[in-house]
Amino acid sequence: SIPALAIGIESADKDVMNRRPRNPKENILGKTTPYLVAGSLFSTAIMLLLFLHLINISNVGDLKETRTILLTAIIMFQLFFVFSFRSKKNISEIGLFSNKPLVYSVVLAILFHLAVLYTPMNTFFDVVPLTMKEWIYIIPISLSGVFLAESVKLIRKKKINKVTQK
């Protein structure tokens, strides 16, 4: 929730006033709805595959450990994805650190989660501390949404550039 507040103060794109107004009869999310649905389906599929993998490997037999890995992967996925979702432009165009409150809020949320995992709070939240090996699963999976979203933006930008060049 902290990053959601920070994204609310994201600066508008410089070319926002050059765009056509949205049709008032159109859904408020407009053309982003298919991307939201696709992103949700993608993250659900990734987490399901991770879950199936975790229950099938011998070194992760504990349900509490599997839940902790999945919970952490879902949290990190959302925290990283917010950087792609904040603009139609690529992260490289707007800059990863252009919204410092967003960066700070993501770091703070990660620190809160680490505190839950690695302090006595873990018994209250019914999670277990994760090993470095488990983080090796979590980080790439958590970044997969960013890579997918940024790839889609690049493809859209190339298509738009082709159309405008004709």
Secondary structure as a PSIPRED ss2 file (coil, helix, strand):
# PSIPRED VFORMAT (PSIPRED V4.0)

   1 S C   1.000  0.000  0.000
   2 I H   0.000  1.000  0.000
   3 P H   0.000  1.000  0.000
   4 A H   0.000  1.000  0.000
   5 L H   0.000  1.000  0.000
   6 A H   0.000  1.000  0.000
   7 I H   0.000  1.000  0.000
   8 G C   1.000  0.000  0.000
   9 I C   1.000  0.000  0.000
  10 E C   1.000  0.000  0.000
  11 S C   1.000  0.000  0.000
  12 A C   1.000  0.000  0.000
  13 D C   1.000  0.000  0.000
  14 K C   1.000  0.000  0.000
  15 D C   1.000  0.000  0.000
  16 V H   0.000  1.000  0.000
  17 M H   0.000  1.000  0.000
  18 N H   0.000  1.000  0.000
  19 R C   1.000  0.000  0.000
  20 R C   1.000  0.000  0.000
  21 P C   1.000  0.000  0.000
  22 R C   1.000  0.000  0.000
  23 N C   1.000  0.000  0.000
  24 P C   1.000  0.000  0.000
  25 K C   1.000  0.000  0.000
  26 E C   1.000  0.000  0.000
  27 N C   1.000  0.000  0.000
  28 I C   1.000  0.000  0.000
  29 L C   1.000  0.000  0.000
  30 G H   0.000  1.000  0.000
  31 K H   0.000  1.000  0.000
  32 T H   0.000  1.000  0.000
  33 T H   0.000  1.000  0.000
  34 P H   0.000  1.000  0.000
  35 Y H   0.000  1.000  0.000
  36 L H   0.000  1.000  0.000
  37 V H   0.000  1.000  0.000
  38 A H   0.000  1.000  0.000
  39 G H   0.000  1.000  0.000
  40 S H   0.000  1.000  0.000
  41 L H   0.000  1.000  0.000
  42 F H   0.000  1.000  0.000
  43 S H   0.000  1.000  0.000
  44 T H   0.000  1.000  0.000
  45 A H   0.000  1.000  0.000
  46 I H   0.000  1.000  0.000
  47 M H   0.000  1.000  0.000
  48 L H   0.000  1.000  0.000
  49 L H   0.000  1.000  0.000
  50 L H   0.000  1.000  0.000
  51 F H   0.000  1.000  0.000
  52 L H   0.000  1.000  0.000
  53 H H   0.000  1.000  0.000
  54 L H   0.000  1.000  0.000
  55 I H   0.000  1.000  0.000
  56 N H   0.000  1.000  0.000
  57 I C   1.000  0.000  0.000
  58 S C   1.000  0.000  0.000
  59 N C   1.000  0.000  0.000
  60 V C   1.000  0.000  0.000
  61 G C   1.000  0.000  0.000
  62 D C   1.000  0.000  0.000
  63 L H   0.000  1.000  0.000
  64 K H   0.000  1.000  0.000
  65 E H   0.000  1.000  0.000
  66 T H   0.000  1.000  0.000
  67 R H   0.000  1.000  0.000
  68 T H   0.000  1.000  0.000
  69 I H   0.000  1.000  0.000
  70 L H   0.000  1.000  0.000
  71 L H   0.000  1.000  0.000
  72 T H   0.000  1.000  0.000
  73 A H   0.000  1.000  0.000
  74 I H   0.000  1.000  0.000
  75 I H   0.000  1.000  0.000
  76 M H   0.000  1.000  0.000
  77 F H   0.000  1.000  0.000
  78 Q H   0.000  1.000  0.000
  79 L H   0.000  1.000  0.000
  80 F H   0.000  1.000  0.000
  81 F H   0.000  1.000  0.000
  82 V H   0.000  1.000  0.000
  83 F H   0.000  1.000  0.000
  84 S H   0.000  1.000  0.000
  85 F H   0.000  1.000  0.000
  86 R C   1.000  0.000  0.000
  87 S C   1.000  0.000  0.000
  88 K C   1.000  0.000  0.000
  89 K C   1.000  0.000  0.000
  90 N C   1.000  0.000  0.000
  91 I H   0.000  1.000  0.000
  92 S H   0.000  1.000  0.000
  93 E H   0.000  1.000  0.000
  94 I H   0.000  1.000  0.000
  95 G C   1.000  0.000  0.000
  96 L C   1.000  0.000  0.000
  97 F C   1.000  0.000  0.000
  98 S C   1.000  0.000  0.000
  99 N C   1.000  0.000  0.000
 100 K H   0.000  1.000  0.000
 101 P H   0.000  1.000  0.000
 102 L H   0.000  1.000  0.000
 103 V H   0.000  1.000  0.000
 104 Y H   0.000  1.000  0.000
 105 S H   0.000  1.000  0.000
 106 V H   0.000  1.000  0.000
 107 V H   0.000  1.000  0.000
 108 L H   0.000  1.000  0.000
 109 A H   0.000  1.000  0.000
 110 I H   0.000  1.000  0.000
 111 L H   0.000  1.000  0.000
 112 F H   0.000  1.000  0.000
 113 H H   0.000  1.000  0.000
 114 L H   0.000  1.000  0.000
 115 A H   0.000  1.000  0.000
 116 V H   0.000  1.000  0.000
 117 L H   0.000  1.000  0.000
 118 Y H   0.000  1.000  0.000
 119 T C   1.000  0.000  0.000
 120 P C   1.000  0.000  0.000
 121 M H   0.000  1.000  0.000
 122 N H   0.000  1.000  0.000
 123 T H   0.000  1.000  0.000
 124 F H   0.000  1.000  0.000
 125 F H   0.000  1.000  0.000
 126 D C   1.000  0.000  0.000
 127 V C   1.000  0.000  0.000
 128 V C   1.000  0.000  0.000
 129 P C   1.000  0.000  0.000
 130 L C   1.000  0.000  0.000
 131 T C   1.000  0.000  0.000
 132 M H   0.000  1.000  0.000
 133 K H   0.000  1.000  0.000
 134 E H   0.000  1.000  0.000
 135 W H   0.000  1.000  0.000
 136 I H   0.000  1.000  0.000
 137 Y H   0.000  1.000  0.000
 138 I H   0.000  1.000  0.000
 139 I H   0.000  1.000  0.000
 140 P H   0.000  1.000  0.000
 141 I H   0.000  1.000  0.000
 142 S H   0.000  1.000  0.000
 143 L H   0.000  1.000  0.000
 144 S H   0.000  1.000  0.000
 145 G H   0.000  1.000  0.000
 146 V H   0.000  1.000  0.000
 147 F H   0.000  1.000  0.000
 148 L H   0.000  1.000  0.000
 149 A H   0.000  1.000  0.000
 150 E H   0.000  1.000  0.000
 151 S H   0.000  1.000  0.000
 152 V H   0.000  1.000  0.000
 153 K H   0.000  1.000  0.000
 154 L H   0.000  1.000  0.000
 155 I H   0.000  1.000  0.000
 156 R H   0.000  1.000  0.000
 157 K H   0.000  1.000  0.000
 158 K H   0.000  1.000  0.000
 159 K H   0.000  1.000  0.000
 160 I H   0.000  1.000  0.000
 161 N H   0.000  1.000  0.000
 162 K H   0.000  1.000  0.000
 163 V H   0.000  1.000  0.000
 164 T H   0.000  1.000  0.000
 165 Q H   0.000  1.000  0.000
 166 K C   1.000  0.000  0.000
